Amino acid sequence: MNSIKIIGLPVVVSNRHRIVLDKNIRTLFRIQKNDSVLMNIEQGFLRISSCYEPTAAGGEKKNITIGRFNLPESWAKQNDIHLGDFVYLIATDTGIVICPKNIELLCIGGGL
């Protein structure tokens, strides 16, 4: 079996651990530039999903303002994320996954 490294869309971390959620990725999940989302921390990743999706379950309600999202300070500290670092956005079937800089994802499957 072959494996491939999955690299998400890099976004820079600014003051107050703020990132800008890419408009195209937000659009996939019907998340507006000023909206509420549900955030879950799962296995070291953050998952963001729309509050209005019928499949939305649990999570902490957070606000997005002008497409900007504040990463939880405790999560940023735990993953050694600082001003100017990158985190990675990955669109999944359950929402937007935010991966810290020190995590690698591999997909194992057939040839591409």
N, C-alpha and C positions, 0 to 999 in steps of 0.2 A: 504494500500500500504506500502511496505517496502522501506526504504531508505538506501543507502550505501554511505560512505564517499569515495571520490575519492582522492587518493594520487598519485601524479606524481613521476617521477624519481628524487630523490634529487641530486642537484649538488651544490658544494661549490662555494662561491663567493670569488675570490682572488683579488689581487691588481687591481686598476682601475676598479673595479666592473666587472671583467672578469669572465666568466664561460666557461666550456668546454661542447660543445654540444655532447651528446653521439653519437658515430659512428652509432649504429643501428638505432637510431631515425633519424639521418641525412640521412641515406640510404633510409629510407621509403619515403623521400621527394626528393630524388635525389640531395641532397646538398653535394657537395664535401668538403674536409677538407680546401681547399682554394677556396672560392667562394663568390659570391655576393648574398644577400638575400633581400627581402622586409620585413620591420618591421612596424607593426602597433601597436599603443596603443589603446586598446579597453576595456572599463569598468574596468580599473585598471590592466589589463593583457597585456602582450606583445605577439604578434603573429608574427611568422617568417615563411615566405614561400619562395620558390624558385622563382627567377626572371624569370625563363625560363618556368614555368608552363603556359599553355594556359589560365588558370583561374586566374592567378596572376593579382591583381588589386590594383593600388595605393600603398601607403606606402613609407616609407623612405628607400632608398637604403643603405645597410650596408655591410661591408665586414667581412668574417670569415677567420681567419688565423690559420692554423694548428688546425682546429676544435674549435678555441676559438672565443667567441663572447663577446663584451663589452656591458654591460647593459647601457642604457642611465642614466647619472648621476642624472638627475632630477627625473626619475622614481624610481631609487634606494633611493634617499633622501625622496621622497614622501611616500615610503613604508617602511622606516626605515631599509634599508638593509645595513649591514656593512660587512667588511672583516671577513671571517670565517662563515658567515651565510649561510643558504641554500635557494635556490629557487627550484622550481619543474617544470620539463618538462613533458608536456602531449601531446601525439600525437593525433591530431584531423583530421577530414576530410578537414580542411582548412589550416592546417600547424601545426607547433610546437607552443604550448601555454606555456609561461613562467609565472608561478604563484608565487607571493611573499609568504613569510613564514607565513604571518598573514591572508591568505585567505583560507577558506574551501569550497570545492565543494561537493555538495550532488547530487546524482542521485536518483530520485524517480521513482519506477516502480514496476513491478510484482516481485514475489519471485524468488530468485536465487537458 
